[in-house]
Amino acid sequence: MKKTLVSALTTALVVGAASTTFAATNPFSDVPSDHWAYDAVSQLAADGVIEGYGDSTFKGDKNITRYEMAQMVAKAMAKSNVNSTDKALIDKLAAEFSDELNNLGVRVSNLERNADMVKWNGEARYTYTSKRDKSATDTKVNDDELLFRLEPSAEVNNNWHVNARLDASTDLSKDSDKDNHGSSQDAQVKLKRIWADGQYGNTNVKLGKLPMQLDSNLLFDDEISGASLTTGKDLKLTLQAGRFDLDGDTNNDSVNAAAGVKDDTANMQSVGLQYGRNKLSLGAAYHHLNSDTFKYMSEYRDGSTSDEAQIWSVNGRYAFDKNVALGGSYAENAKADNYKKAGTVELDYKGAEPANKGTWGIYTAYRHLGQNVALDPSYDGAWAGTKGWEVGTNYTIFKNTVASVKYFNGEKLGNGKDAEKLFGRVEFKF
């Protein structure tokens, strides 16, 4: 290792003497203790991609130099069999320590070095749904949607990024370019999300119009305009507050009907605890919302009306191995008298990885989604006000091209009439 250090130092001096400018960052200076690279390297170490630097003494409990960090990154770059998540971490580390890697003889192109400043991800996706609801006026509804999505992320400094989401969609069956021509479809590009994201060690802060941070599957598949704070490592505490548009892109008929009568935007405050380590994940949360919409929701209360929702939830998941996992969640609205409970149990086997052609997964789930608590569930099969079984599969056809099929068969909670839905999607990710 001493010979390697001497060789690298000599190379750095020669390069510095031959250049008109000398790199401002000393390769032998310590990487600050709160730098994001420590978490990234720890994750790679946990996944078995790297074992440390030099004599393999890295344990994540002491500061190391930029040169030592670059050694670990170089080893990670030499690995060929890594998953897409680890590959993204390696690319980000390579961009950060590109000067040190160049001194080690590991080539990093200018494009790679600058890639982390502004990243553009996105997808083009086609979605087909066929919904059968025996209790609805129109018992059969089909939908063909083509959506284009961009998700830029811009680096502000070592701690802060700005993220956004822009969506536009069109109805293929009608060949329409008019706004709101289908189920929440919009041909014009809309800014759906924009938030500043700050990371300080194990503490994360989000400010703006951001993704829902708690119960985003069972209860709230939407954004909130406000702020969130999450802190902790294995046990995480999340605080969230802001304004939540109940009638945003919801599939809840009860909310949609009430929102047409009264302002549907709710004040929302949430707190949650989530524990995750190795194979086990457990969590609990509480949400308080107030909006006049609740006064007009059908069968929300039997007696006097209320403009509040007080929702508590629990969740858990256990991975038996790298392929099989069982998870579930339950929630209840203490302010509602009817349809106030929601829950799901899901068994997952594997899962499609967009970066790896041929990977696939299947799942089966039972869902019960009371419409007065599951205000905007995210499931592509079951919807608010139904209960029943849902099955699905996904498959990576080509690299970054994933096809999904889901089927729900159940009944409406209010009258027991049949409810079913077929869902298909092809995603082209970039």
N, C-alpha and C positions, 0 to 999 in steps of 0.2 A: 504493500500500500504506500510506503514511503517513496518508493521509486516512481509510482504512478503520480503521486503528489508533486514530486520534483519535476517530472516530465510535463505535467499540466501547467505548472508555474512557469517553466521555461517557455512553453508555447505561448502562454498569455503575454509574457514580456516581449517576445519577438513580434507578436501581432500588434501589440501596443506601440512598439517603436516604429513599425512600418506604416502605421496609420496616422492620419492627420488628427484624429480624435481618439481619446482613450475612454473605454467604457466607464460609465459613472458608477456602476455597481461593482464593488469588490467581490470576486468570487469566493473569498475566504471570510466574508462577513456572515454573521449569523442570520438565518431566516427568522424574522420576528415570531414570538411564541403564538401570536394570534393570527398568523398568516393561514389562509385557506389551504395551502399546500399540505400542511400537517394532516388535516382531515382527509384529504385526497389520498395521500400516501398510506395512511392508516387503513383506509378502505381497500386499497390495492393489496396491502399486506394481509388483511383479513380474508381476501378472496384468493390468496396464494399466488398472486402475480409477482410480487417481490418479497425478498426476505431481509432487506436491509442493505447497508452500504459496506463495502470493504469486508470487514470481518463479521458482517451480519449482526452487529450489535444494536441496530435501531430498535428501540422499544417505544418510541413516541413520548417519552417522559423527559426529554432534554432538547434544548435547541441544537440545531446542526447548521453547518455552513451551506451556502448556495452550491458550492462545489460538491459537497457530500450529497445534497439533494439531487443534483444533476446525475450523479452516479446511479442513484436508485432509478431515476427516470430512464436513463439509458438502458438499464437492465429490463425495465418494463417494456420499452420500445422494441426490444429484441424478441419479446414473446409474440408468438403468432396466434395461439389459441386462446383468445380472450373474448369475453362477451362485449356487447355494444356499449354497455354502461361503463365498464372499465376502459374500453378504448377511448371514450369521450374524455375520461379523467386523464388518461395518458396524453392525449392531444393537448389538453389544457395545460398540463404540467410542462410539456415540451415547449409550448409557446412562452411560458413564464421564464423558463431556465434555458432559453435558446442560446444565449451567449456562452454559458458554461458548457452546454452540450457541444457547441462548435469547437470550443477549446479541447474537448475530449475527443474530437474527431467524429462526432455524431452530427450528421448534416440535418439542419432544420431550415427549410426554405422560408423566404420572406413572407410568403402567403401563410404558412403555418405560424410564424411568429406574430403576425398581426391578426390572426383569425379570432383571437379571444376578445378583441376590442369591440367589434360589432358582429354578432352572429345572426344569421337569418335561417330559421327553421320553418317548416310548414308542411302542408299537405294539400293534395287535391283528392276528394273522395266522393264516391257515388253511394247513395243510400236508398234502398227500396224498403218500404214498409207496407204491409197489408194487415189492416186492423178490423176485427169483427167484434162488435159490441151489440148484443141483442137488446139492451135496454136503451140504446140511443135512437134518435129519429132516423139518422142515416146509419144503418147497421153495418155497412161495409165501406171502408175508406182505404184507398190506396194512395201512395205518395212516392214520387220519384224526385230525389233531390241531388243536385251536384253542387258541392261546396268547395270553395277555395279559401285556404287559411294561411296567413303569414304570422309568425311569432318571432319578432326581432328581440334581441337582448344586447344591450350596450353597456360596456364597462365604464363606470365613472371613476373608480379608483379601486384599490385592493379590497375595500369593504363593501362598496355599493355598486349595484347594477340597476338599470332601468329596463323593464320588460313590458311587452305589449302583445295584444292579439288583435288581428284584423280579419274579419270574415265577410264573405259575399257568397250568395247561393242563388240557384235558379231551379225552376221546375221543368224538368225535361219533358214530361208528358204534355205540358201546355206550351213549351217553347217560349216562355214568358220572361220578359226583362223588367216587369213592373214590381214595385215594392210590395212586400207582404202578400204575395199571390198564393201562398200555401201555408203549411204549418210552420209558422215563425220564419219563413224564408224571406230573404232580402237580397235583391240583385245588386244593390249599391253596397260598396265597401263600408263597413261600419267598424268603429273602434270599440271592440267588446271589452277589452281589458287594458289597463295601463297602470303600472305601479313601480315604485322604487323599492328595491330589495337590499337590505343591509345585513351583513354577516359579521358578527364579532365573537369569535370563538364558538361556543355552543349556544349563542343567542342570535336569533334571527328577527328582524323587524321588516314589516311590509307596510307601505303607505300608498294609498290610491284606490283604484278600482281593481280589486285583487280576487284571486280564486278563493272560494270558501275554504277555510282552514279546518273546520270540524264537521263531521257527519255529512261529507259531500256526496256520499252515495245514497244512503237511506233517506235523507231528509232534504238536502239542499244542493241541487245540481245547478249552481249559478254563481254569479259574482256578488261581492259586497263592496260598497263604496265606503271606505273607512281605513282602519288600521288593525294590524295584528302583531303580537309579540309571542314568540316561542323560545323557551329556554330550557336547557337540560340536555343530557346525553341519552342514557338508557331510559330515564324517566323524564318526559317532556311536559312542561306546563305551557298551555296556549291561552292567551287572552285575545279576544276579538270584539270589535265594536264598529258600528257603522249603519248605513242605510241599505235595506234589502228590498229589491223590487219583486214582490210576491208574484206578479203576473208577467215576469220577464219572458222566459221561454218554457214556462211550466207545462206539464201534461196533466194538470189537476183541474178537472172541470169545475169543481166547487169553488176554487180560488178564482178561476177565470170569470165565472158568472158574478161573483161578489165584487171583483175588481172593476167590472163594468158599471157598477152602481156608485162606488166610493173609491177615493184615492187608495191605491194598493201598496204604496211604499211604506215599509215598516222600519221603525227604529229597532235595532238588534244589538244585544250584548251576549257574549258567549264566553264560557270558561271550560277548559278541558284538560284532562290528564291522560297521557298515553305512555304505556311502558312497552318497550320492545327490546328483546335480547335473544340472540340465537334463534330458536324455533318458535318462541312464544311472543304474542303481542296481546296486550289488554288495555282497555281504555274506558273512560267515562266522561260525559260532558253535560253541560246545562246551558240552555238557550232561553233568553227572554226576548219576546217580540211584542210590540204594540202597534196596531194599525186599525183604523175603522173598518177595514175589509173583514176582519173577524166577526163583526156585528152582523154582516150580511151573508156569511157563509151558511149554506143550507145545513140544518141539523147540527150546528156547531154546539149549541147549548139548548137544553130543554126549557129552562126558565128565562131569567133575565139575560140580556146580551152582555158580551164582554169584548173589549178591544185588545185583549191580551192573549198571548200563548206562552205557556211555561213548560218547556220540553226538556226532559232529561233522557239520557241515552247511555247504553253500555255496549261494548263491542269486544270481540276476542277472535284470535286466529292462531292456529297451531300448524306448523309445517312438519309433517311426519318425516319427510326427506326432501330432496331437492325437486321432486316431481309432484308430490301429493300434499295438499293443504286443506284444512277444514276451518271455515270461518263463519261468524254470525254476528248480528247486531239486533238490538231491541230499543225502542223508544216509546215514550208515552207523554201526551200533552195533558198536564194537570188541570188546565183551564177548560178543556173540552169535555162534553158529556157523551158524545157519540163519535164513533170511528176515530178514537183517540189513541189507538195502539198500532204500532208498526214493527215488523221484524222480518229477518231473513236468515236463512241458513244455506251455506253454499259449499260444495265440494269441488275443488279444482284439481285438474291433472295437467301438469306441464303448462304451456302457454307459448304462443307464437312470438318469436323475437324478430323484429323488423330487419335487423342487420344480418340475420342468418337464414338463408334460404332453406326451406324444408322443415323448419321447426313448426310445431303445432301444439294445440291444447284443446281440452274439452272441459265443460263444467255442467253441473246440475244444481238447481237451487229451488227452495220453496220460499215464496215471498207472500207476506200479508201487509198491505200498504193502506192503512187507514188514512183517508184523505184529509182529516183534521190534524194530523201530525206529520205525515210524509208529504209536506207541502210541495216539494219539487224533486222527487226521486230521480236518480240518474239511470235507472235500468232501461235497456233498450227493448226488453220484452214486457214485463209487468209494468203497469202504470198506477197512479194514485187512485184508490177506490176499488182495487181488485185484490184477489188472492188466488194462488195457484202455483203450478210448477213451471219452471223455466229451464231450458237446456240450450247449450250453445257450443260452438267450436270456432277456432280460428286457425289460419294456416298462412305461412309466409310463402307466397307463390314464387316471387323473385326477391332479390335483396331490396328492402324498403318498400315492398308491396305486399299488403296483408289483406286477406279475405276473411270475413266473419259471417256466420249464420246463427241466428237465435230464434227460438220458438217458445211462446208462452201459451199455456192452456189453463184457464181457471174460470172464475166467476166474479160478478160484481158483488161488493159487500152489501149493498143496500137491498137488492132484490134476488140475489142468487142466480141471475141470468148469465148465460154463457158469455165469456170474454176470451178472445185469443188474438195472438199477433204473431206475424212472421216478419222477421227483420233480416236484411242482408246488406252487407257493406263491403266495398273494396277501397282501400286507402293506398295512395301513392305518396310516400313520405320523402321529404328532401330537407 
